[in-house]
Amino acid sequence: MTITLKNLVPGTSQLTASAATYYTAPNGTGAKINNASAMNTDSSARTFTVHIVPSGGTASNSNMVINAKALQPGETYNCPELVGKNIMTGGTIQALASVTTTVSFQVSGIEQT
């Protein structure tokens, strides 16, 4: 068994306006989120949404972890809703913002093989 600390979603990730995959747990690997944050880089209020999607699934209300969380201009939000969440092999972190490239998103954690 190998445990690796990893930036699951690098801090340079800018969310799009439709659900997109920002991390996929590799084959034979599980991941656990230790920390996550989102920052509104725009001059207007924006929202973001995050899903933890099982392998083969799609973003839906049943796997939504953060639902349209509002961020004021320049605000950074640490995401306690994501801390401790497990992502099994093939599972993904999917996210979106109310407007493309206005919210940066980063997630760190561990991968275990």
MARZAVO-195610 format. One record per residue (C-alpha): residue number from 1; residue in three letters; y negated, x negated, z negated; chain. Coordinates in steps of 0.05 Angstrom, whole numbers. Example, Ala and Ser with C-alpha at 12.3 -4.5 7.8 and 13.67 -1.06 7.14 Angstrom:
2
[r 1 ALA [90 -246 -156] A];
[r 2 SER [21 -273 -143] A];
END
This chain:
113
[r 1 MET [0 0 0] A];
[r 2 THR [-68 -26 20] A];
[r 3 ILE [-135 1 -5] A];
[r 4 THR [-198 -17 33] A];
[r 5 LEU [-270 -1 15] A];
[r 6 LYS [-304 24 77] A];
[r 7 ASN [-367 56 106] A];
[r 8 LEU [-333 118 133] A];
[r 9 VAL [-397 142 166] A];
[r 10 PRO [-447 85 177] A];
[r 11 GLY [-519 98 154] A];
[r 12 THR [-544 94 226] A];
[r 13 SER [-510 160 243] A];
[r 14 GLN [-560 213 265] A];
[r 15 LEU [-531 283 265] A];
[r 16 THR [-530 327 327] A];
[r 17 ALA [-547 401 329] A];
[r 18 SER [-474 421 339] A];
[r 19 ALA [-414 402 297] A];
[r 20 ALA [-390 332 316] A];
[r 21 THR [-338 285 287] A];
[r 22 TYR [-367 226 249] A];
[r 23 TYR [-302 200 217] A];
[r 24 THR [-228 208 231] A];
[r 25 ALA [-175 183 183] A];
[r 26 PRO [-131 136 225] A];
[r 27 ASN [-56 147 234] A];
[r 28 GLY [-18 132 170] A];
[r 29 THR [-83 129 130] A];
[r 30 GLY [-116 174 79] A];
[r 31 ALA [-188 168 56] A];
[r 32 LYS [-227 188 -6] A];
[r 33 ILE [-302 196 -7] A];
[r 34 ASN [-339 158 -62] A];
[r 35 ASN [-411 169 -41] A];
[r 36 ALA [-450 207 13] A];
[r 37 SER [-522 220 29] A];
[r 38 ALA [-566 252 81] A];
[r 39 MET [-639 238 96] A];
[r 40 ASN [-689 280 135] A];
[r 41 THR [-725 230 180] A];
[r 42 ASP [-769 284 211] A];
[r 43 SER [-839 310 191] A];
[r 44 SER [-812 382 185] A];
[r 45 ALA [-760 412 138] A];
[r 46 ARG [-689 410 167] A];
[r 47 THR [-619 431 146] A];
[r 48 PHE [-551 398 151] A];
[r 49 THR [-479 423 145] A];
[r 50 VAL [-415 384 131] A];
[r 51 HIS [-342 402 141] A];
[r 52 ILE [-278 366 118] A];
[r 53 VAL [-230 387 173] A];
[r 54 PRO [-154 378 170] A];
[r 55 SER [-117 345 227] A];
[r 56 GLY [-117 389 289] A];
[r 57 GLY [-169 437 259] A];
[r 58 THR [-240 455 278] A];
[r 59 ALA [-303 462 237] A];
[r 60 SER [-302 532 205] A];
[r 61 ASN [-325 569 144] A];
[r 62 SER [-259 554 110] A];
[r 63 ASN [-270 479 111] A];
[r 64 MET [-346 478 102] A];
[r 65 VAL [-366 436 42] A];
[r 66 ILE [-442 437 50] A];
[r 67 ASN [-474 497 83] A];
[r 68 ALA [-544 489 114] A];
[r 69 LYS [-572 447 57] A];
[r 70 ALA [-648 444 65] A];
[r 71 LEU [-683 377 65] A];
[r 72 GLN [-758 369 61] A];
[r 73 PRO [-791 316 105] A];
[r 74 GLY [-770 247 82] A];
[r 75 GLU [-723 274 29] A];
[r 76 THR [-657 240 14] A];
[r 77 TYR [-600 282 -15] A];
[r 78 ASN [-540 251 -50] A];
[r 79 CYS [-482 297 -34] A];
[r 80 PRO [-441 310 -98] A];
[r 81 GLU [-402 364 -61] A];
[r 82 LEU [-368 309 -20] A];
[r 83 VAL [-352 259 -75] A];
[r 84 GLY [-278 257 -90] A];
[r 85 LYS [-257 295 -27] A];
[r 86 ASN [-194 270 6] A];
[r 87 ILE [-184 265 81] A];
[r 88 MET [-112 262 103] A];
[r 89 THR [-86 227 166] A];
[r 90 GLY [-120 256 227] A];
[r 91 GLY [-170 295 185] A];
[r 92 THR [-244 289 201] A];
[r 93 ILE [-313 292 172] A];
[r 94 GLN [-354 336 218] A];
[r 95 ALA [-428 351 209] A];
[r 96 LEU [-490 379 243] A];
[r 97 ALA [-565 385 232] A];
[r 98 SER [-612 441 250] A];
[r 99 VAL [-646 395 301] A];
[r 100 THR [-613 335 335] A];
[r 101 THR [-631 265 310] A];
[r 102 THR [-672 288 250] A];
[r 103 VAL [-621 277 195] A];
[r 104 SER [-587 211 181] A];
[r 105 PHE [-519 215 147] A];
[r 106 GLN [-476 163 113] A];
[r 107 VAL [-410 165 75] A];
[r 108 SER [-373 110 39] A];
[r 109 GLY [-305 111 8] A];
[r 110 ILE [-236 81 10] A];
[r 111 GLU [-179 82 60] A];
[r 112 GLN [-108 76 36] A];
[r 113 THR [-49 59 81] A];
END
